[in-house]
């Protein structure tokens, strides 16, 4: 495996662990989201929205962890890339379209993680292509 993919695997695992660690906050107290992320309109944050955000974060964490374990699985690789694209789109839309979030460190951090991850995964595509599957076994005829 290339050095780049090894670093990308470590990055994905780290991001996955951090996301899994942040997930319980969404279930304990929804004020975490209104204090750190959705500061533009904190009154719109409620328990249901916080739990939904928590499940989304946990699902993203599981997908990213699975990709870190099996980085050569192209379907899983694509799904993982999409988790970052969706996260980037979500936070950008909350800032620029819905105005429920402001450019605080709480929003800039996931934007930077998603952006760096998308860039890394797009670069990683070229290293995935280098992997050549085992050639099919050829039948060897025995001579009598």
Secondary structure, DSSP 8 states (H G I E B T S, - for coil): --HHHHHHHHHHHHHHHHHHHHHHHHHH-THHHHHHT--SSGGG--HHHHHHHHHHHHHHHHHHHHHHHSTT-HHHHHHHHHHHHHHHHHHHHHHHTS--S-SSHHHHHHHHHHHHHHHHHHHHHHHHHT--------------
